Amino acid sequence: MKPSSIPINYIEFKAKDLEKIKLFYAATFGWTFTDYGPTYVAFSDSGVEGGFEYTEDEIINGVLIVLHHKDLHSIKDKVIQSGGIISTDIFSFPGGSRFHFMDPSGNELAVWSDDTKS
């Protein structure tokens, strides 16, 4: 199978208690963590990079698959042209920018770029 030029790059979960979730995954699977403020923690040593975002909301679909692309504006246009719906427009975060979209089946994914000009 030929590797994709737009790989799944990051997986983001929702969590109601970040300290409890860190303890669980560290003790169970040996993951390590980096805190980014009171509402976000990134994990590593899992085989793929990812993070947990704090939420008080009911967790229905707690996983966000994050793709990487060098040009957010061009891939956003392509998502729209292909029938996707932008659910969160491009925004900046420490390390880059990203947007979220819904695919034709209603799955939410995100695309990020480390190019801060995106």
C-alpha positions, -999 to 999 in steps of 0.1 A, spaced: 0 0 0 15 34 -10 18 58 19 -5 89 18 9 123 12 -15 136 38 -10 112 68 -30 109 99 -7 129 121 -23 133 155 -52 119 175 -71 140 199 -94 127 226 -118 144 250 -114 139 287 -134 150 318 -104 146 342 -69 152 327 -50 141 358 -70 108 360 -66 102 323 -28 108 325 -25 84 354 -45 57 336 -25 58 303 9 62 321 3 32 344 -14 10 318 6 17 286 36 37 297 26 69 278 43 102 288 27 136 289 33 173 283 8 198 298 -2 228 277 -22 248 302 -51 236 324 -73 222 295 -48 203 273 -22 176 276 -3 160 248 8 123 249 38 105 234 54 71 235 21 56 221 31 50 185 13 81 173 13 117 187 -19 129 203 -36 147 232 -65 150 256 -87 181 257 -106 188 288 -144 190 284 -173 193 308 -197 182 280 -210 147 275 -185 128 254 -203 113 224 -175 110 198 -144 115 219 -118 111 192 -106 138 167 -83 125 139 -59 153 129 -44 153 94 -13 174 84 -11 196 53 14 223 44 -12 247 31 -43 250 51 -61 274 28 -57 251 -3 -68 220 15 -97 238 32 -109 248 -3 -105 212 -15 -125 199 15 -153 222 6 -152 214 -31 -153 177 -23 -185 181 -2 -170 186 33 -184 212 57 -162 234 77 -172 230 114 -144 253 129 -126 278 107 -88 282 107 -75 292 141 -40 294 156 -27 274 186 8 270 200 28 255 172 6 262 142 -29 266 129 -58 242 121 -94 239 110 -121 212 116 -145 198 90 -173 173 87 -170 146 61 -201 135 41 -210 109 67 -208 134 96 -174 124 110 -154 154 123 -117 156 115 -91 184 116 -62 195 94 -32 213 109 -1 231 96 30 241 115 33 270 90 21 299 112 12 319 80 -15 295 71 
